Amino acid sequence: IMGCSTNKAGMNSDPNAMKVDAMFLVDCTQSMSSFVNAARYNIKKMSDDFKIKYPDASLQIGFVGYRDHVDNEVISQIALTEDISQVMKFIEECKSYGGGDIPEAVADALALTAQTAWRPHSVRFVIHMLDSPPHGKEFTSDYDKYPDGCPCKNNCQKLLKELSDLETQYIMCTFGNRMRETIAIFQGIHKNFQVIALDGQQLTKEEQEDVLRLKGNKASKDERDVAGEVMIQRTTAAVHDRMNKERGGKSQRIIYDKHKNGNLKKKKK
């Protein structure tokens, strides 16, 4: 396990400031390389937005990348830190590879996340990006080398309950069609669970065009790259929605207006 924790001098140390702790869990197997990139962009966007919209808030971000039990490095981790540049560098060096059967080491990632040093009275997010379920016959009917669950005896249901009791908001971002059973189980356990499900049928042509405009790139893109960009938009909106509620503001949804010049303008609805 790789990890570190930093709190640089000069960063927000006001004990009365709103504290926000966000842990990113990302499947780092080969099929998820685009989503690892999306996680990095998402973290940068979240950090940049916080500096502007919540200048008095103290933001910590951490990252848990996981693969499968057959891989040389099952877990890559950096602990919660206010040094966002360190998190970005860590993710840039995190390679996407491996994966044995269909399920991955989700339970191991949840175990580390449940042990996170969340700050007292912080607003807590778990943002989980994945395309494959945990090990265990209750999560999948696909081939599973460990049908009785995690070989390290980490229990997803128990760990998810712990995260729920810690008052986290769990945002699960999925791609593909293998997650139906997992989503249903997680929804039944975590009391503040949200799903952002992306696949070819759910990515409309308009959404794809919007993403290309946002990036200033009209060339064709891989479907997963487009999905990753849409995911950034939706997770950012979900985080802002929670922050507005914490501050007593009204819930809002960010939508995008298209203009003739190809730019997009945010507005509240």
Disulfide bonds with the S-S distance in Angstrom:
none
